[in-house]
């Protein structure tokens, strides 16, 4: 007689229609009921705390995928990036394209989805395709915690590691059958804890569902479940943490986290200049230094530090005809001209001048000018030459002084990053304006609606890390 296997609950699988009643691998103790198979007799044995052997041979590892995700309270304190589903599938209604033309249809938020997918495979040594499904790993960037002798450019920023979420996507329905999720790192400096999670811990959380491109996916989310740190040394190449599902002798790689190499930590030195032009003194956001160091460019493993905080008081120099003419005419200038004139005057009369000019290749510092001047609705502007090459300086106007995104957004331009929606100058990827949580996006959309992430735009994408790390203003020998 053919048997039929049915999931009952707990750790029990009931086989009916055959000669025996079998249990899954994990034993429920103290229930007074065990099944045994002695090679001669199948049946029910009433006993206490007797271990039941594996009876059924058709208990197979259930299929699922494991993804690393950042927790909901993420605020830029480490680099984390992954291929968002809405970037490559038409899941979000886009009202207008980047030229303002109406769309009003579900649209993938990145215009070239094939190229974007490849970004998350660049640097991956061992691509995986579990159950014939293309897998795109998330990327993590953390500073190494080292002594000076181990590595002089280490940091205590991630001394305690970072805590990440796990997202477990079902292919088969997951049951409590004794499966374990294992995490393996081959690099001695890259640590993950715990090293394994029981599947029973997974299904004890709430089962959720999401629709991806017309396909319903059931999944579990374990919040801040794993801790990852780099300690005692550096990662000389991109490293991986492999994720396996294991049941008995069956073991399948079902996930992966890529950890960005951290053996080179460039430094960005920032000169902050308060440009006084009369009226009220400009006041930059109090925690702007914290933003530079711990909520933005640290994601790209760049050590950003304010080295000079100074004033350029044009009022005290108003007897100079050049400066006096600027003070008389400045309110009629465009934002671009305001910046170019302030740079010109600072290079002539400022305290920290640069041979060859601030925006030349001689500059290994980034200049943040800020002012109480207005320029219409413009919050800030970065220098850009006729060849679409970003300069090493930018200006924050009065309405941008207290806006943390403006301070970082314009500095991102100075580190060679275009807008995420930039279409000119052969950008690496183009998204629709106002639909992402990226620093380099806008907090409003074409058509006038606000970006839903406007208060939490902390993301710098993995491919943007690489652009910034190659910027001409960075210092590598220090």
N, C-alpha and C positions, 0 to 999 in steps of 0.2 A: 504494500500500500504506500502510495506517495504521501509524504508529509508536507505540512504547510507551517511555515515559521511566522509567528505573530508577535509583535512587540506588546508586552503587557504593561510594563512600568518598572521603575526602579532599575535593577540590574537583571531583570528576568526576561528571557525570551522563551515563549512557549511553543513547542512543536507539537502539532496535533495531527491526527490522521495516521500516525506511524505507531511504533512500538514503545516510544519513550517520551519522557518529559525532560527537557534539558534546560540548563541555566547558562547564562553568559559567563565570561571569565571571572568577573568579580563576584564574590560570594556574599550573600546577605546572611549575616550571622544571627544567632539567637531567635530564629523564627520557628524552630522546631521542625523544619521541613527541608530535606536535602535530597538531591537526586544522585544516584550512584550508578556506575556501570562497571561491572566486574568481569566483563568478558563472557559471562554465562547468563546473567539475569539482568533485565532492564526493569525498572520500576521505581516506586516511591519508597524512600527510606525515612522513617521518622526518627530524628536524633537531634542532638544539640551540639553546635560548634564543630560539626564535621565538615571538612573541606571537600567540596564537590569537585571532581575532576572535570576537565573540558569534555563535553559529550558531543555537542553538535560540531561538525566540521564545516558547516556552511555559514559561520559567523565571520564576515569579512569586514575589513576596515571601511568605514563609511567615508565617502568622499566629501572633502571641504577644502577651502582655501583660507589662509591666515594672512592678514594684512596689518602692518603697523600704521597707526594713525596718531596724530598729536592730540592732546587733551583739549577740551573745550575752553579752558582758561589760558590757552597759549597766547603769549604776548611778545614773542620775538626774542626770547632769551637764549635760543639756540637755533641752529638751522634745521629746518624740517620741510621737506617738499615731497609731493607725490602727484601722480597723474589723476587729477580730479575727473570723475565720470562726466560731469557737465561740460568739461572742456572739450571732450571728444564725441559726445552724443547729444542729439537735439533734445535736451531736457528742460531748458530754460527759454521762456519766451523773450526774444530780443525785439524791442520796439522799433529801434532805428539802427542803421549801420553807422559806421564812423564818419560818414559824410552827411548824416542827418536824414537819409532816405528811409522811409518806413519799411519795416519788415513784418513785425507783428506776427511772428510764428516761432515755434520751438526751433532753436538753432544751436549747434555746437558753438561754444564760446571762443574756441580757437579756430582760426581760419584754415590752418593746414594741420589737420589732426595726425596725418602720417608722420610728419616731421616732429611733432610734439611727442608722440609715442616713442620715437627713436631717442629723444633726449634722455629718457629715464632708463634706457638700455646702454647709453654711452658710458663706458667705464665699468660695466658689469662683466665680470670674467666668465661666470657660469650662469648663462641664461637658463631659465627653467620654463617648462611648459606642462605643468601638472594636469593630468587628465585631458591633454590636448588643448588646454586653455592658455592663451598668451598671458604671461605674468609680468607686470611692470612693478618693480620694487620701489618702495619709498626710500628716500635718502635722508640721512641724519648727518649733521656737522656739529661736532663738539670739540672744545679745546682739550688738549691733554693736560692732566694734572701730574706735574713732574717736579722733581728737585732741579736746581740749576745745573747740577752735574749730569742729570739724565737728559735734560733739554732746557736750554736757557729761556725759551720763549713760551714755556707752559703757563698755565693760568689756574687760579682757584675757582674760576667762574663755574665750571662744571665738576668741581671736586666730588660732589655727592651724586653725580650722574643726573640723568634726566628720566622722568617717568612717562612712559608712552602707553597709549591705549592699544588694545588688540581688537581687530574686527575679524570675526570668523564667519565666512560666507558659506552657507550650505549648498552642496550639490545634491547629496543625499540628505535625508533627515538624520540629524545627529541624535544618537541615543547614548545612554550611560552604559557602555559596554566594556569599559576598562581601557579605552584608548587614552593615550597620553600625547600631549603636544610637547616636543623637545626643541630646545634652542641650543645651537652649537656655534661657537666661535673658534677659529683656528689660530687667532692672534692672541698671544699671552697678555697683551696690554688692553685688549678689548673685552670687557666683562659684561655679562648679562645675568640678571637674577629676577625671578627664579629660573632654574635651568629646565624645569618641566612644569606642566600644568595638566591636571587630570581633566578629562572631558566632562566629568561630573561637575567640576567648577564652572565650566562653560555654560552648561544647560541650566545651572542654578540661577543664572541671570535671565533677564527678560528677552524672549525671542522677538525680534523685530522684523519688519519687512520694508523693502524699498523697491521702486520700479526704475529699472535702468533700460532705457531705449525700448520700452514695451515688454521687458522681461522682468518678472517678479523674482526678487532674491530675498530669501529668508536669511537672517544673520543674527549674531550675538555680538554685543559690545562689552568688553571688559575694560573698565576705565582705570588708567594709570596702573596697569597690571604688571608691567615689566620695567626694570631699571637698567639703564645702559650707561656705562662710564668708560673712559679711557684713562688709565692710570699707570704710572711707572715707566712709561715710554711713549713713543709716537707711532702713528700709522704711516708707514713709508709709501703705501699705496692704498687705493680704495679697498676697504675690507668688507666682508659680508658676514652677516649672522644668518645662518640657515635655520629654517623651521621645518621640523618633521612631524608627521603624524605616525604613531606607532601602536600597533595592536598585535600582541604575540610576536611572531617573527616577521610580520609585514611592516615595512617602514617606507614611507613616501615623503619626498620633499614637497611641502605644500605652501611654502612662503619664504620670503627673504627680506632682510633689511640691508641696504648698502650704507656703509659709514664712510664719509668723505675723508681722504687722507689729510693728516694734520701735522706733517713734518716740516711744513713751511708756513710761517705765520707772518704775513706782511704787516707793516705798520702804516697807518694813515695819520699824519700830523695835521691838525686843523688850527688855523689862525682865525680867531673870532674878532671882528672889528665892528664896534658900535660907531656908526657914522652920524655925527651930530650936525644938524642943519638948522637949528633953531626950534623954538617951540618945546614940546615935551620930549624928554629923553626917552629913547626907545628902550623897552624892557623885553628881553628874550625870555622864553619859557624857562622857569627856574631849573628844571631837570634836564636841560638840553644835553649836558655832558653825559648823563646817564643814558639818554636815548642813543647817542653815538656809540657808547661803549657796550651797552648791554641789551639793546632792543632793536638793533638794526644790522650794522655791518659786521658784528660778531657772528651773524648767521653765515657769512662767507669766510669765517675764520680770519677776519681782518681786525687787528687791534687799533681801533680808532680812538685817538686821544686829543683833547684840546691842549695845545702846547702854548698858545699865546691868547690872552684875552685883553684886548686893548681898545682905546678910543681913537677916532679920527675926527677931531673937533674942527669942523670947517668954520665955525663962528669965530674962533680965535685967529683964523687965517684970512679973514674977510678983507684985509687990506691988500691982499694979493689980487690983482685984477682978474686973473684966471679963475680963482675960486669965487670971487665976488660975482663974476658973470654967471657962474654955475648956480649960485644961490638965488640970483634974480630970475633965471630962466628955467630952473629945474622942474617946476610944476607943470610946465608945458611939454616936457619931454615924454616920450614913450617909455615903457618899462625897460625895453632893451637899451635905449639911449641913457637912461638913468644909470644902469649898471655899467655900461661902457665908460661913461664919464667919471663915475666914482672910481673905477679901476684905474683910469688914466691919471686922475688926480692923486690917488694913493701911491701910485708908482713914482710920481714926481715929488710928493710932499709927505708921504706917510713914513712911519717909523721902521717898518720891516719890509724893505724893498727887495726885489728879486732881479738879479742880473738877467737881462733878456726879456723880462716881463713875467707877470703872474701866470699868464696862459701859455707860456712857452714850455718847451721840453726840459728846460732847466729847473722847472719847479717841482719840488717833491713835498709840497704842502698844499693844502686845500684852504681857500680863503672864503669864509662866511662873513659877508657884510650884512648888517641889518640896520634898519632905519625907521624913523617915525613917518617918513614920507609915504604918501599914497600913490597908487597907480591904477585907478579905477578899481576893478574887481580882482586884479592880479595879486596873488599872495606872495609869489616869489618868482624869480627868473634866474636861469643859469646861462653862463656865457657859452656861445655856440658860434663857430666860425663858418665861413662860406662853404667849407667842404663837409659840413655836418659833423664836425669833430667837436665834442664837448670840451669846454675849458676846465680850469682848475678853480673857478670862483663862481659864487652866486650871491644873490641879493634877496633878502626877505623884507617885504614891506609891512606896514603897520598891521594890516588885517591877518597877516600870517605869523606874527610874532609868538602867539600863544598856541599855534596849531602844530602839534608834533609831527604830523604827516608832512606838512610843508617843509619843515626843517630837514627832514630826512629825504623827502622826495627830491628836492632840488640838489641836495648833496649827492644823491644817487646819480643824477645827471652828470655831476662833475666827475663821478667814477665811471663814466661812459655808458650809463644805462639810458636807453630811450624810454618813452612811455610804452606801456604794454600794448597800447592801441596804435602806436606809431606805424605809419605805412610808408613814409619816405625814408630814404637812406639805407635800404636793404636790411631791415631789422630781422632778427633771428626768428621771432614769432610775433604774430599779430592776433590780439584778442579784441573783442568788442568792448567799447569804453564803458566803464562804470559797473562791470559785472563781477569783478574779482576782489579779493582782499589784499591785493598787492600794493606795496608802498608806491610803485610806479604807475598805478592806475589813477583815475580821477574819482572823486567821491560823488560824481553826478554822471548821468547818462545822456547821450544824445536823445533829445525828446523831452528832457527836463526832469525826469524822475531821479530820486537820489539812489546812490549805490547802497544796497542793504548792509554792506560791511563798513559803512563810512566811519563808525566809531572804533573799528577793530581792523584797521588795514596795516597789518604787521608783516605780511609775507614778502620774502625775497626768494624768487624761484632758484632752483638748483642751477639752471643754465645762466642765470644772472650772477650767481656766485662766481662763475668762471670768467665772465666778462669783467667784473670788478677787480678780480685778483690779477688781471693783466693790465690794469690802468697804469698809465705812465707816472702818476704822482705818488705811487706807493713806494715805501722804503723796505728793502729786503735785508740790508746789512745794517744791523744795529746791535 
